[in-house]
Amino acid sequence: MGVTTHISPSLMEEPEPRWEGKATAELKTTAPDQVWPLLEDFCGIHKWFPDLDTSYQVEGEKGKPGLTRYCANNPGESGVKWAKEKLLTMDPIQRCFSYEVLDNNIGFNSYVATIKVLPVDGGGCRIEWSFASGPIEGWRSDDLGSFVDSCLQFMAKKMEAAIKNEDGSSCG
């Protein structure tokens, strides 16, 4: 015996398409335990993310789900671009966290991302940034994937350089 449900076609709505993707960056000489503290600082993203000038805590407790941050660039020709983002999960053992964009003036809607730091053979690490989003007006899904990838590559290089400078293992 089963249950049958009939939904009138006039009541059915088309589900909003989702854009999904994943970017990765490998840091060959930097261990996961060196990179994780930089990413775990949810409100410190402005130190690593390209063209982001400020990021600060709006509400919630540091490192705990529910923490909300405000991120913005300096006003340019097109004005300030900003986003308010909420931490959904934080797992320091697995070195991963998830967040969602709550509000913004950039066009993101229903955007959720997970960032993981994974070990690789030889002592380095790999950062994975996976995302799902509603469509962004004026963009294609490939545009969002390229944006995430370029941001992650920039962040990885900047983090690796900062860690090398901190260790005193680079010149200058």
Secondary structure in CASP SS format (residue, H / E / C, confidence):
PFRMAT SS
TARGET T0000
AUTHOR 0000-0000-0000
METHOD secondary structure of the structure
MODEL  1
M C 1.00
G C 1.00
V C 1.00
T C 1.00
T C 1.00
H C 1.00
I C 1.00
S C 1.00
P C 1.00
S C 1.00
L C 1.00
M C 1.00
E C 1.00
E C 1.00
P C 1.00
E C 1.00
P C 1.00
R C 1.00
W E 1.00
E E 1.00
G E 1.00
K E 1.00
A E 1.00
T E 1.00
A E 1.00
E E 1.00
L E 1.00
K C 1.00
T C 1.00
T C 1.00
A C 1.00
P H 1.00
D H 1.00
Q H 1.00
V H 1.00
W H 1.00
P H 1.00
L H 1.00
L H 1.00
E H 1.00
D C 1.00
F H 1.00
C H 1.00
G H 1.00
I H 1.00
H H 1.00
K H 1.00
W C 1.00
F C 1.00
P C 1.00
D C 1.00
L C 1.00
D C 1.00
T E 1.00
S E 1.00
Y E 1.00
Q E 1.00
V E 1.00
E E 1.00
G C 1.00
E C 1.00
K C 1.00
G C 1.00
K C 1.00
P C 1.00
G C 1.00
L C 1.00
T E 1.00
R E 1.00
Y E 1.00
C E 1.00
A E 1.00
N C 1.00
N C 1.00
P C 1.00
G E 1.00
E C 1.00
S C 1.00
G E 1.00
V C 1.00
K C 1.00
W E 1.00
A E 1.00
K E 1.00
E E 1.00
K E 1.00
L E 1.00
L E 1.00
T E 1.00
M E 1.00
D E 1.00
P C 1.00
I C 1.00
Q C 1.00
R C 1.00
C E 1.00
F E 1.00
S E 1.00
Y E 1.00
E E 1.00
V E 1.00
L E 1.00
D E 1.00
N E 1.00
N C 1.00
I C 1.00
G C 1.00
F C 1.00
N C 1.00
S C 1.00
Y C 1.00
V E 1.00
A E 1.00
T E 1.00
I E 1.00
K E 1.00
V E 1.00
L E 1.00
P E 1.00
V C 1.00
D C 1.00
G C 1.00
G C 1.00
G C 1.00
C E 1.00
R E 1.00
I E 1.00
E E 1.00
W E 1.00
S E 1.00
F E 1.00
A E 1.00
S E 1.00
G C 1.00
P C 1.00
I C 1.00
E C 1.00
G C 1.00
W C 1.00
R C 1.00
S H 1.00
D H 1.00
D H 1.00
L H 1.00
G H 1.00
S H 1.00
F H 1.00
V H 1.00
D H 1.00
S H 1.00
C H 1.00
L H 1.00
Q H 1.00
F H 1.00
M H 1.00
A H 1.00
K H 1.00
K H 1.00
M H 1.00
E H 1.00
A H 1.00
A H 1.00
I H 1.00
K H 1.00
N H 1.00
E H 1.00
D H 1.00
G C 1.00
S C 1.00
S C 1.00
C C 1.00
G C 1.00
END
